[in-house]
Amino acid sequence: MRILSWRLILALTIGVSLVSLASSWYEIRAQRDALRRDLEHKAESAGESLARSAEIYLANGDRVGLEKLVEPSGSSEHLVGIGIYGRDDSALAVTSGPNGLLSGFTQVLKHAMQDNRNISVFNELRFRRVHVLAAPLHANDKTVIGGILVVHDSGYIDTETLRIWGRVFVRMAIQVLVIV
């Protein structure tokens, strides 16, 4: 009789753990995707706003305005850097903090300018997860005159995902203790 109860406990523990893991995996994946979409939306909004200003500065040849535009401000959370590039991929203004870090994403920007559309990607930058938005800049006649890179730190998404997994395992441990 005692062997039967241990088998039942083991079967219940495995069954509850598998169901809990499966449902938690789905929830965590949905939460991670929601955080990624939210970051993409924030980057898109920031990129459009910055692109409008950059287009005006580029049209007027205002290098000082471009440099002020890319300088870090406390208003955008998780922002790593901004880079404004000319049609020939030359850096016109780049955030001063990340020494040359944005230059690794000029290929993405080149594709955005060639295709005349925004490109949004998640990537790694020196062991750091980042989101990169590359967008073309237009002249008044809608021709592409350059591009802008907006890079956000996306590491908080992984941190949040790990925190949720921690809660899941604590919940599973409590369920197993209740079964036993």
C-alpha positions in Angstrom: 0.0 0.0 0.0 2.8 2.4 0.8 4.4 1.8 -2.6 1.1 2.7 -4.3 1.0 6.0 -2.4 4.6 6.9 -3.4 3.8 6.0 -7.1 0.7 8.2 -6.9 2.6 11.0 -5.3 5.3 10.7 -8.0 2.8 10.6 -10.8 0.9 13.6 -9.4 4.1 15.6 -9.0 5.3 14.9 -12.5 1.9 15.6 -14.0 1.3 18.9 -12.1 4.9 19.9 -12.9 4.6 19.3 -16.6 1.2 21.1 -16.9 2.6 24.0 -14.8 5.7 24.2 -17.0 3.8 24.1 -20.2 1.3 26.8 -19.2 4.0 28.9 -17.7 6.1 28.6 -20.8 3.2 29.9 -22.9 2.6 32.8 -20.5 6.2 33.8 -20.3 6.6 33.7 -24.1 3.5 35.9 -24.4 4.9 38.3 -21.8 8.3 38.5 -23.5 6.7 39.1 -26.9 4.5 41.9 -25.4 7.6 43.5 -23.9 9.4 43.3 -27.3 6.4 44.8 -29.1 6.3 47.6 -26.5 10.0 48.3 -27.0 9.6 48.3 -30.8 6.6 50.7 -30.5 8.6 53.1 -28.3 11.6 52.9 -30.6 9.4 53.6 -33.6 7.8 56.6 -32.0 11.1 58.0 -30.9 12.7 57.3 -34.3 9.9 59.1 -36.1 10.2 62.1 -33.9 14.0 62.2 -34.2 13.8 61.6 -37.9 11.5 64.6 -38.5 13.9 66.9 -36.6 17.0 65.4 -38.3 15.4 65.9 -41.7 14.9 69.6 -41.0 18.5 69.9 -39.7 19.9 68.1 -42.7 17.9 70.2 -45.1 19.3 73.3 -43.5 22.8 72.0 -43.2 22.7 72.5 -39.4 25.4 70.2 -38.0 25.1 71.8 -34.5 21.4 70.9 -34.4 22.2 67.3 -35.4 24.8 67.0 -32.7 22.4 68.4 -30.1 19.7 66.0 -31.3 21.9 62.9 -30.6 23.1 64.0 -27.2 21.7 61.8 -24.4 18.8 63.2 -22.4 17.1 61.6 -19.5 13.7 61.5 -21.3 14.1 58.1 -23.0 14.6 55.1 -20.9 16.8 52.3 -22.1 18.3 54.5 -24.9 21.8 53.4 -25.7 22.6 55.8 -28.6 21.5 57.7 -31.7 23.4 58.0 -34.9 22.6 60.1 -37.9 24.4 59.2 -41.2 24.6 60.7 -44.6 23.7 59.0 -47.9 27.2 57.7 -48.2 27.2 56.0 -44.8 29.4 58.8 -43.2 28.6 59.6 -39.6 27.1 63.1 -39.4 26.3 63.0 -35.6 26.6 60.1 -33.2 25.9 59.9 -29.5 29.2 60.5 -27.7 28.9 57.9 -25.0 29.2 54.5 -26.9 32.5 55.0 -28.7 31.9 53.7 -32.2 29.3 51.1 -30.9 26.7 52.2 -33.5 29.1 51.7 -36.4 28.3 47.9 -36.2 24.8 48.6 -37.3 25.5 50.7 -40.4 24.8 47.6 -42.6 21.2 47.5 -41.2 20.9 51.3 -41.9 22.2 50.8 -45.5 19.4 48.3 -46.1 16.9 50.7 -44.6 18.0 53.5 -46.9 18.1 51.2 -50.0 14.6 49.8 -49.3 13.3 53.2 -48.2 11.7 51.7 -45.1 12.2 51.3 -41.4 14.0 48.2 -40.2 13.7 47.0 -36.6 16.0 44.2 -35.2 17.0 42.8 -31.9 20.8 42.1 -31.8 23.8 41.9 -29.5 26.2 44.8 -28.9 29.3 43.9 -26.8 27.5 41.2 -24.7 24.5 43.4 -24.3 21.0 42.7 -25.9 19.8 45.7 -27.8 17.0 46.8 -30.2 18.0 48.7 -33.3 15.7 50.9 -35.4 17.2 52.0 -38.7 15.2 54.6 -40.6 15.8 56.6 -43.8 15.8 60.4 -43.7 14.1 62.2 -46.6 14.5 65.6 -48.3 11.5 67.7 -49.1 11.2 65.9 -52.4 11.0 62.5 -50.6 14.4 61.3 -51.8 16.6 59.6 -49.2 19.3 61.9 -48.0 20.6 59.8 -45.0 19.5 57.6 -42.2 19.1 57.4 -38.5 19.9 54.6 -36.0 18.1 54.5 -32.7 19.5 51.8 -30.3 17.8 50.8 -27.1 18.9 48.4 -24.4 16.6 45.4 -24.4 18.3 43.5 -21.6 15.5 44.3 -19.2 13.3 41.9 -21.2 15.6 39.0 -20.4 15.8 40.1 -16.8 12.0 40.2 -16.6 11.7 36.8 -18.2 14.2 35.3 -15.7 12.3 36.9 -12.8 9.0 35.3 -14.0 10.7 31.9 -14.4 11.9 32.3 -10.8 8.3 32.8 -9.6 7.2 29.8 -11.7 9.7 27.5 -10.0 8.7 28.8 -6.6 5.1 28.1 -7.4 5.9 24.6 -8.7 7.9 23.9 -5.5 4.9 24.9 -3.4 2.6 22.7 -5.5 4.9 19.7 -5.1 5.1 20.3 -1.3 1.3 20.4 -1.1 1.1 17.1 -3.1 3.6 15.4 -0.8 
